[in-house]
Amino acid sequence: MRELVIIAIKEFRDGIRNRWFLGATAALVLFSLSLTFLGSAPAGTVGVDQLAVTIVSLASLSVFLLPLMALLLSYDALVGEVERGTMLLLLTYPLSRSDIIIGKFLGQTLGLGLATVLGFGSAALVLVYGGIESANWMAFGVLIGSSVVLGAAFVALGLAISAMPRQRSAAAALAFGVWLCLVIVYDMALLGALVADGGEGISAPVFDVLLTVNPADAFRMINLSGFEDVRVAAGLVISDLEGIGNGFAPVLSLGMWVVVPLILAVVLFRRKQL
Amino acid sequence: MPTDPAILLEKVTKTFDQQNAVNDLSLEIGAGESVALLGHNGAGKTTLIKLILGLMRPDKGNIRILGEESTSRHRGKNAHGFLGYLPENIAFYNSMSGAETLAFFARLKHHPVSDCARILERVGLAEAAHKRVGHYSKGMRQRLGLAQALLGNPRILMLDEPTTGLDPELRNAFYDIVRELEDSGVTVILSSHALTELEAHTRKIAIMRKGQLIASGTIDDLRRRANLPVHIRLITRPGMGAACAEKIPDGIGCERINDHGLDLTLPSERKIDVLRHLSATVPELDDVDIRLPSLGDLYMHFQKESVVS
């Protein structure tokens, strides 16, 4: 436990030291603020809640950006240290390989999570200064929380990727491939399949399951379907969401995407010989 | 701990791509004993060290460190705390300073962080402590490597080619530290190519070839076993070399270098006889220089011997 905390603190401080944290926070603040300002333009006329619009924009941004940032942070964490030779020494110290992985996971998730909170928090601050009244602060809290978990899931995935190959370049390629598949190709393939068979082969329940098991879609379901005003802002109708998507399942799915890759990373890394 | 040897290897084999990096090797090193590991590149020294450290699992055989089975160490973490290791090509986190690096490792080894300054001082890094490791020279990194190996008062210290990149002054300081540790009961395992250095600084020597131990013992043991000839150089008064050469007893190789110098080659057990004989019968003698087989000679001898057999 002690070792785990030492690794986590070092990993977090590394992020600050090499200015990754600064860059990530700046990027997220910039995006959040610009989306907030853009988002507030249509709100007055249509009568949609301004915060709800911001939530939809931020959720749509997070779903692409956070996985990419998380993978960029973590794909190098193990294979990079193996390649540079620092892992060899570390492993002769009295700590287990799972300490290293979980420590790194915690440190990197903390860094990314803090950057997310600061980024989205800046948007919230601007809205509060603008004096908006909204009943959707709860939804905003859910957005921040689920974004941190989404980041954590992809940090864990990145660590599993990092435990596999012998070269950093291979890990980088693999990380990009995973991002592309889970975040972009998956949805397009699903949409394509739906269009192709005209809704015959894929029934609504199957479709719900297919959406829920993907971390990015699970994240969207949590944020876009949970609150009435947000649904309106996102243009969703409640009857679209009557399956398992409208409950606890997406949260569970996202949680599994944190736990399973982390276990995989530990198993893979334990087998590795240096 | 009277019974358990510090390190015990029993018939250990480790194979990479059908090649035995370590082949059926048995080795026992007692507490407080120190051993220099010699061998060509690729003889299996580093693999042996990694096996002892638990970084690799042996394919066959048994390794016990301080009485503890190595397979259990892989998941557990007990014996690690008593091991100090300086890898051959040491690498650190370049963005951290020397002091930060050492503090990080000290925390992992439950060593008081307040003591780090003293260790840095000891290896001569006090002034550079707050420079980033990325800007360190090879010698400075090596010293920081030694510093981290000293953390946690190790009972076994593994040093893989520790003096490469160190200047002569630092080498001596380095061996002083090693000697001090040995005296305090630490088992030191050291691999190196610098034979002349090892000859002066280590007590027991183990020579490896193709994953096997071909000879081990103190340098005197090895000399006795190898039974290599001793060389004696005689310096006579000018012009008396030829006269002197006639008085050399039979069965001793004698080569004249110039008019006042002779090189004798003789079995080591006849050394005293010959010296006595010379001092009694050769008044022209000015000076005698005895050269015992060096560690380099012994090393080559055992390497060749193992090829033949």
Boltz contact constraints between the chains, C-beta under 6 A:
constraints:
  - contact:
      token1: [A, 6]
      token2: [B, 107]
      max_distance: 6.0
  - contact:
      token1: [A, 6]
      token2: [B, 108]
      max_distance: 6.0
  - contact:
      token1: [A, 10]
      token2: [B, 104]
      max_distance: 6.0
  - contact:
      token1: [A, 17]
      token2: [B, 95]
      max_distance: 6.0
  - contact:
      token1: [A, 18]
      token2: [B, 95]
      max_distance: 6.0
  - contact:
      token1: [A, 84]
      token2: [B, 91]
      max_distance: 6.0
  - contact:
      token1: [A, 85]
      token2: [B, 89]
      max_distance: 6.0
  - contact:
      token1: [A, 85]
      token2: [B, 91]
      max_distance: 6.0
  - contact:
      token1: [A, 86]
      token2: [B, 91]
      max_distance: 6.0
  - contact:
      token1: [A, 88]
      token2: [B, 87]
      max_distance: 6.0
  - contact:
      token1: [A, 89]
      token2: [B, 87]
      max_distance: 6.0
  - contact:
      token1: [A, 91]
      token2: [B, 55]
      max_distance: 6.0
  - contact:
      token1: [A, 92]
      token2: [B, 53]
      max_distance: 6.0
  - contact:
      token1: [A, 92]
      token2: [B, 85]
      max_distance: 6.0
  - contact:
      token1: [A, 93]
      token2: [B, 108]
      max_distance: 6.0
  - contact:
      token1: [A, 94]
      token2: [B, 77]
      max_distance: 6.0
  - contact:
      token1: [A, 94]
      token2: [B, 80]
      max_distance: 6.0
  - contact:
      token1: [A, 94]
      token2: [B, 81]
      max_distance: 6.0
  - contact:
      token1: [A, 96]
      token2: [B, 77]
      max_distance: 6.0
  - contact:
      token1: [A, 273]
      token2: [B, 56]
      max_distance: 6.0
  - contact:
      token1: [A, 274]
      token2: [B, 55]
      max_distance: 6.0
